[in-house]
Amino acid sequence: MPLRFAPSILSADFANLERELGRIASADLVHVDVMDQHFVPNLTIGLPVLRRLAQVSPLPIDAHLMIEDPDRWAPAYADAGAASVTFHAEAAKAPVRLARELRREGVKVGVAINPGTPVASVVDLLGEIDMLLVMSVEPGFGGQTFIERTLAKVAQARALLETTGLAVDIQVDGGVDPTTVRGVADAGATVLVAGAAVFATPDPAAALANLRALATAQEAGR
């Protein structure tokens, strides 16, 4: 699978989101973190903002739902215009049913696991999803330090997918920056989320190009 980048607007200027989207037009996706102050302690944006972002974004919306009761709310984000919707395995009550409902809505489906959640816990879901999101920080806030031990989980997931032959992307979210991006790509991730490493720079497009070059160079050296 080709390597793709999904900058996270959690680190963008919330007062100028349409402008911020234009600054990352060279990305593959835009990662939108939806937090409800219940599943995680932070509160970000919800359906009305995501719906409007989908109308103006030059990139497909990759919605990451860090919320309680995704079984109830996730389909609404598909209806709002997200191209992919990821819910947390720790929050979903009926993940297979939810994944199938989202697919019927015509969106890509992702399942996220926190740093303390083993890959083995979602093995039975892999045939139902398009992407496995391995959190490399504890969810809830941007700008956190990458948890190195999550690389082993990424490698484990990649090996498992190669064994099964399933075409499932592995996304990594949290602490991806110029010092970690090579290791993440080398472990087998195919969709990389970067927030502060892109938006907390004077030139997000240049920062993104640098991350892509570093990751691609590592891939070539495998």
N, C-alpha and C positions, 0 to 999 in steps of 0.2 A: 504494500500500500504506500502511496506517496505521502511524504511528510507534509503536514499542514499546520498552520499557525492560527490561533484564535485569541487575539488580544482581549483582555478583560476590561470592560468599561468601569469596573469597580474602582479602578485607579484613575479614571478620566475626570474631567471637569464636568460635574453634573449640571452646571448652569449652561453648558454649551455642548450638549451631547451630539447634536447633528454635526457641528463643526468637528468634534473629536472623531466621529466616524469617518469623516472625509480625510482625516490625517492618517488613517490606517487602511486606506482603500487598497493597498497592496497585499493585505492579509487574505486569508482564505475564508474565515468566519469571524464573527464578532461574538465574544462570550459575554452573556448577560447573566449576572448573579442575582437571583431572586431570593431574598432572605426575609423571614417572617418574625424574627425576634422570639421565636419559640423553639424551633428545631436548632437554631443557632442564636447567639445573643444579639446579633446585629439586625438592623432593619434597613433594607435598601429600597428596591422598586417593585412594583407589582404590575398587574395586567394593563392598566391604562397606559403606563409609560412604555411597556414593551410593545403594545399594539402600535403606538405612534412611532417608536423606533423602527419597527418592521416596515412602516410606510416610507421612511426616508433613508433607510440604510442601504449603502451600496453593496453590502455583504449579507449573506445569509445569517440569521439570528440563531445562535447556539444557546438555548436557555438552560441554565443550571438551577434547578429548584431545590434550595436548601430550606424546605418547608415541612411542617407537619401536614399530614393528610394529603399527600400527593394523589392518592386514589381519587379524591374528590376534585382537586384543583388542576392537576396537570393537563387534562384535555382542553381546558380553557386557554392554556398557553399555546397549544397547537392551533386553536381557532383564532388566536390573536395574531398569528403570522410567523411564529417561530418555525425554522426549518428543521430543527432538532430539539428535542425535549429530554433532559436528563433528570431523573428523580433518584433519591437516595434509597439504597437497599435497606438502610436502617429505619426508614420512615414508612415505606410502603407496606400495606397490610396484605395486598394481593398483587404482587409484582408481575406475575405472568399475565393476569387479566388486564392490568393496567398497560403493560407493554403492547399487548394485542389491540387494546382500544386506541392507543396512540398511533399505532401503525394503520389502523383503519381510518384515522384522521389524515393520513398521508404524510406524516413526519417521520424523521429518523428518531430512533429511541436509544437513550443512553441510561445506564445504571451506574451510580456513583457509590464508591465505598470509602469510608473514612480510614485514616492511617491505622487504626486499631482493628479494622474489620478484615478478616482473612479472605483471600481470593476464593478459597474453597467454598465460602458461604454463598457464592453467586454462580457456581459452576452450572447449576441446573437452569440458570437464566440465559446463558450465553447464546443459546439457539433462538432466543426471542428478541435479541437486541442488536443494534448496529454499532454500539460503542460502550466500552467499559471505561469509566472515569476513575482513575486511582488518585485519590487526594494525597498530595505530598506535603500538606500542612493540615492542621485542624481547621475545619471549615468555619467561616464566620467573619474573617477580616483579611484584607489585602496586606501585602507588604511583609508577610511572615517569612521566616527562615526555612529553607528546604529541609525536610526530614530525610536524611540519607538512606535510612533503612527501607524507605518505600521503593527504592530502586530494585530491591530484591523482589518485591511484589510485582513490579512491572515486568521484570524478566520472567517470573513465574507465570504470569498471565500470558505473555507472548509464547512461551514454550507450550502452554496448554492449548492455546489457539492453533498453533502450528500442528500439534498432534491431532486435534479434532478437525482441522481443515476449515474452520468457520472464518468467514470474512468479517471480522469484528475489529473496529479500530480500538486502540488503547489511547485514551486521553490522560494527560497528567496536568494537574492544576495545583499551583502553589509554589512559590519560590523559584520559578523558572527564570533564569537570568544568564548572562554570559558565562558565569562560572559553573553553572549546573546543566546548561542545555545539551552539552555533548553527552554527558552521562545519561540523561533522560532518553535521548535519541538512541544511544548505544544499547540501552536496556530493552528497547523495542517499542517505545511509544510512537504513535503516528499522528497524534493531534496534540499540540503543545499550547497550553494557555499561559500567557504572560501578561501581567498587569503593570506593576510598578516599573518593571524593566523596559516597558514600552512608553507608557504615558507619563512617567515621572522623569522624562528626559526632554531636552529642548526640541528634539526632532524625532517623534515617534516612528516615522517611516524609516529613517536611517537606523534607529535602534532595532526595528523589526528586521530590516535587511541584514544587520549584523548577526542577530540571533539565527536567522535562516542560514547564513553562510557558515556559522560555527557548527550548527547541527548537520548540515549537508557535508561538511568536511569530515565530520566524525563518521557519518554513514559510509563515505567513500573509503574510509580506512578500515572498515570491518573485514 
